[in-house]
Amino acid sequence: MSASQYRSSVPGNWFVDPVFLGVPGVRRPEVDDDNPLSWQTDALCSQTDPEAFFPEKGGSTRDAKRICSTCDVRGECLDYALENDERFGIWGGLSERERRKLKRRA
């Protein structure tokens, strides 16, 4: 079989740009300025089980806080939660109660 007769089973458009897929950590700079939530693309929680960040009452927050502790956008996440009065879940490494305390001190 010659090279001209060979036909690959791989489609010509096999490569998908990770930015198009919304892969965390990969942003389009021209889009970031327009979207106030662009920080979410870098959030580690978007790569993990969301149930860890919304535990049942009395449930452990340890796993979520551990993930938050290494997240590059922890500050943006906490700012968002405080500005939007998020009442449930772990945001920016803080629980609902911890965010309420922080707001009272401010």
N, C-alpha and C positions, 0 to 999 in steps of 0.2 A: 504494500500500500504506500503510495507516495504521499508527501506532505500535503499536497493540494487535495487529496482525497480524504485525509484524516479529518474527522470532525469531533471536536471535544464535546463531552457531555456537560461541560461547565458553561453556563450561559455567559454571554458577553458582559452582562451587567452584574456579575457576581459580587463585586465589591460594593458594600454599603457604607457610606460615610458615617463614622461613629457620632458625629455631631447631629446628623439627621436622625439617628436612632435615639438620641438623648442619653448617651452614655455618660454617667457621672464623671465629673472632672474634665470634660471636654466641652468647652463653650465656644460660641461664635461671638467675638468681641463686639461686632456691630449690632448684635441683638441684645447684649447685656444691658446697654444703656436704656433701652426701651422697656425692658421688663424688670419691674422691681422684685420679682421672685426668681430671677435667674440664679441666685445663690443656691436654690434647691437642686440644681443639676449636680452640684458638688457635695451635697449632703450625704453622709454615710448612711443615714437611716433609709434613704431611697434604695439602698442595696441590700437591706436586711428585712427581717420579718416585722411588719408594722405593729403586730400585736405586742411586741416588747415595749413599744412606746406608748401604748394605751392599755396598761394593765388593769385588771379588775380591782375594785376597791379592796385595799389591804394587800394587793399583789406586789411583788418585788419590782423595784425600779432599777435594780443594780445593773442588769444587762444593758438597758437603754443608756444609762448614765455612763457606763464604760465606753460604749460606742461614741457617745457625744464627746467624751473627754479627748478623743483623738481627731475629732472632726474639724476640718479647716474652716467651716462656715458656722461654727457654734455661736459666735457673736451675732451674726446676721439673723440666725434662727431665733435666738432669745429676743432680739430687738423686735422681730416680727410678732412673736407671741405676746410681748408686752404691749405693743402698739395696737394689736388686734384683739386684745383681751381674750386670748385662747384660754379656755377654762379646763380643758381636758388634755391629758397626755404629758409626755416629757418633751420639752422644747428647750433647746439650747443647754441641755444638761440639767434643767431644773424641773421639779414636779409642780403641780398646781399650787400646792401649799407654799413651796419655796418662792414661786413667782409672786404670790399674794404678799408674802413678807417683804420681798424686794420692792414691790410697788408701794407698800406702806412706808418704808424707810425713805423713799424718794420724795 
